[in-house]
Amino acid sequence: MDRVRPVELEEVVSAAEREFGPDHPRTIGARTRLALRYRADERDEDALVEWETVVAARGRTLGVDHPDTLTARYELALTYLHLSSGVGDPRRSDAMDTMERVAAGRVRVLGAAHCDTLATWTSLAFLYEGQQRPDDAAVLRRRTALGWADVVAERERRLGPDEPATQAARIELADAWLHVGREGDRSRLLERVVASWGRLAAERERRLGPMHPDVIHARERHAYCHRWLGCTDEEVSLVEQITADHLRLLGRAHPRTLRAQVRLAARYSEGAHDVARAIVLGEQLVDRIHAVLGPEDEDSRRLRAVLISSYVLTGRGDDALALAARHPMSDDSASEADS
């Protein structure tokens, strides 16, 4: 997520509008960044204003059925949903009406088996379920599952069974199977995903060597996918192996090794798998991470959050406060100012 503060993005939008006009792609792009930043900061009313402006500008310049206009309208629907308080809230009706228009537009422009169309159907089914329309939701859930099955089959033919894009589609299909009660099909599909990432990691390692970033990425995905099968111990073991290889081949001071150790500490803390080990590893790393990577680096921030949450889980609130004071983040002061 964009780390630029909203006030800076607001200045970018104002400058682009003055120089290029409200409908210029640079201005619209700046507004899109600002809307996403507002959403990340839970400033949904502000995000709503920006998305409405982006939708109008896209419609004027590209047409109402252009994919970029439909994407902006989809984000507008999500913002309405975030602002709604539940069934009966007019904003929820706005979300559903907008999402229905996006779904119809994406079917016309992109087709029923396009990823964006399927994502829209998934969101719309969720809205129907919230509005007590289970039959309409069930129809969309089945269409979505069949659509993802088509996407998977097409990618297997065109790209091969082990390509990352094929795996991404299989994961979406697995989720769709879950929503239509086909849990056995889901489990079998996820087992194929785990096996495919393992094969891809091995193939890349033979071709590129053990520490190439593409190899590490495949190994990390292979590890991560185990959690969907409930195999968390196997996942943690694989992440530990990846970290050990970084230490052995790159050394403890290498930035990539530090990042690998952050990912391991985060995995220990997730689901309270092994909070004690997360704390031990985090305490060993936190000062070195900040010195080498800088306090605003994503992994520096992540390790700080892992360590603070682990302290809180174990009743060490004073240590959490001390760490936050020793390694403050720029948005800490921003949050204080906003409050």
N, C-alpha and C positions, 0 to 999 in steps of 0.2 A: 504494500500500500504506500501511496505517495506520502513522504515525510514532510513535504513543504506545508507550512502552516496555512490555514484558510485565508488569513489576511494577505499573505503573499500571493496566493492564487487569485484573490479578489482584485489585487492590483494588476495582475497579468490580464485578467478579463477586461478590466477597464482600459488598459493600454491598447489591447488588441481591438476593442470596439472603437476607440478613438482613431486608430490608424487604419483599420481595414473595414470597419463597419460591422453591424450586428450579425450579418448572415455569412461572413467570410469563414472558410473552413478553420482558420486559426482561432478565430473568436469562438466558434462552436466547440472546437477541441479544448480550448481553455475552460469553457463552461462545463464541459463534460468532466474534466479533471476536478473542477471545483465541486460539482455535484457529488462525485464519488468521495471526495474528501469530507464533505458535509455528512454523507451517510456513514462513513467510518467513525465520525465523531458523534454520531447519533443526533445530528441536527437535521432531522427529517423535514421539518417545515421549510428550512432554507434549501434543502435538496430539492424539495417539490417545486419551488420557484424556478430553480435552474433547469430541472428536467422539462418543465412545461415550456420554458423558453427555448431549449434545445429542440424539442419536438416541433414547435412552431417553425423554427428556422430551417430544420431539416425538411419539413413538408414544403416550405416555400421554395427551397433551392433544389431539392432532389425529387420531390413528389412523395405522396403519402405511402406508396407501396415500395419505395426504395428500401433495400435491406438495412441501411444505416438509420433511416427514419423508423423502421419497425423496431430496431434495437433500442433506440431512444425511447420509443413508446413502451417497450417492454420494461425498461428501467423505471419509467414513470408509473407503470402498474405496480411494480414492486414497492415503490415509495408510498403509493396510496395504501398498500397492504401494511407497511410498517407503521403508518400513522393511524390505522384503524384500531378500535378498541374491542372489536368482536362482532358477532352476528348482529345485524341491525344498524351498524355504524354506516353512514353514507359513504365514507371513504372506502369501506370494504366493497360496497356496490360499485364504486368508481373503479376499484382495482379489477373486479371481475369483468365489468363492461370493457375496460381498456384491454385486458388480457384476451378477451374473446375476439376483439378486433385485430389484435396482433396475431392470434392464432389463424384467423381466416386469411389475413394478408400473407403470412408466411407459407400457408398451404398453396395459395395462388402463385406466389413468386418463387418459392424455393422447393415446393413439393412436400409430400407427406413424410418422406423418409429422410428429410434433412435434419441435422442435429439441432438447429435453432428451432425448427418446428416442434421437434420432440421435447425440447426443454420447455417450450411454451405450453404444450399439452400437460406436462408434468405439473407446472405451476398452476394451470387452470384446474386440473383435477384436485389439487390441494384446496383451492378456493371453493370448488363445488362441495367438497367434503365439509368444509367449515360452514357452508350455507345449508347444510342438511339436504344435499342433493346427491345421495349415494349412487343412484342409478346413472346419472350423467357422469359422475366421477369414474365409475367402473368402466363405462364405455371408453373414456379417454385413457384409462390405465391400460386396457387391452390394446387399443390402437398404438399407444406408446411402446408397449412391449413388442408388438409385431413390427413396428417401425425400426426399433433398435436391432431386432433380429435381422432385418434387411440390411441395415448399416454394417453389422458384424459380418454377414455373408459377403457383402460387396468388398469390404476391406480385406477379408481373408483371401479373396480371389485376386485383388489388385495389388495388395501390399505384402501378403503373407501372414501366417498365423502368429508370428512372434513380434511383429512390429509394434512399437509403442502406441500408434494410433489405433491399431486393432485392439490392443489391450484396453485402451480408454473406452472404446465402444462396448467391449465385453463387460466392463464394470458397470456401464450405464444399463446394459441389458440385464445384468444380475440384479440391479436395484429394481428394475421394472418387473422382473419375475417375482420378486418379493411382494410387490404390491398387488399382484394378481394371484397370490397364494401358491406359486410354483417354487416352493423352497428347495425341493430336491434339484430342480434344474438350476437354481441359483447356486447351490453348493458345488455342483459338478462344473459349472462354468467358472466359478472362482478358483477351483482346483486347477483348471486349465490356465487361468491367468497366472497363478503362482508358478506353474511349470514353465510357461512361456518366458516369464521374466528371468527365471533361472537359466534357461537355455540361451537367452539373449545375452545375459551377463557373461556366461562362459564363452560364447562366440566372440563377443567384443574383447574379452581379455586375451584370447588367443591372437587376435588380430592387432590389438592396440597396446597390450601390456597391462599390468595390474593396476596402475594408478592413473590411467587416462580418465578425465572427468566423465566421459560417456560410460566407461566401465563402472565407475563408482555410482553414477546415477542408476544404472540398471541393477546393481547389487542392492542399492537402497530401496528401489521399487520392489524388488523381489522380497526383501525383508518386510516392508510395509504391508504388502498384500497378505501376509500371514494373519494379520489381525482380523481380517474379514472372515477367516475360518475359525477364529477363536484361538489361534495358536500363538499366544503372546510370548510364551517362553522361547519358542523358535525364533520369533521376530527379534527379541532382545539379543539372543545368542548371535544372530547374523549381524546385527548392528555392532555388537562387541567385536566381532571378527573384522569388520570394516575399520573400526577405530584402531584395533591392534595393527592392522596392515599399514595404516597411516603412520603410526608411531614407529614401526619397524623400518619402513622404506623412506619416509620423508623426515622423520625426527620430530621431537616434541615441540620445537619452536616454530615449525612451519605453519603459516596461516591456515592451510587446508587441514592440517592435523588438529589445530585448535577448533576449527569449525566442526570437524567430525566428532570431537569430544563434546561439543555443545549439543549436537544431535543425540549423542548417547545419554547425556545428562537429562535432556528433555524426555527421552524415551523411558528412562528410569522413573521419572516423575509422573508420566501420563497414567491415569487410572490408579495412582498410588502404587505402581508396580513394585518399586523399591526406593522409597523416598530417602532412606538413610544413605544409599549409594549415590543418589542424585545430589544430596547435600555434600558428601565427601568430595565427589568429583567437582561440583560447582565451586566449592571453597578453594580447591586447588587451582581452578582456572580463572576465577572472576577478575582478579587484579591483572593477570597476564593478558587476558582477552582485551581488557580495556586499554592496556598499554600498547598492544600490538595492533589491534583492529580499530581502536577508537571507541569512545563512549556511545556514539550514535550509530555504529554499525548494527545491522539487523541481528547478527548473532550475539553481539554484546548485550543488546536489549533483551534478546530471548533468554540468555543465560541468567541475567539479572532477574527476569520474571520467574524463571524456573526456581531459582534459589529462594526468592522471597516467598513464593507460594509454598515451597517445601518447608521453609521455616514455620509458616503459619499453620500448615497441616500438623506439624509436630509440636505445636504449642510454644514456639520460639519467636513470639511476636517482637520482642525487643531486638533480636538479631535481624529480623526483617526490617525494622525501622532503621537500625544502624546501617544496614547495607544500602537502603534507599538514600540515606543521607550521605554515605561515602561515595556512592556512584549515582548522582542525580541525573535524570534525563531532561532534555530540553522541554518536553511536553509536561513535565511535572510542574514547572513554574507556570506554564500556560494554563494548566488545569486549575492551579490555585488562583490565577488571575481571573479566570472565567467564573470561579465560585465566589 
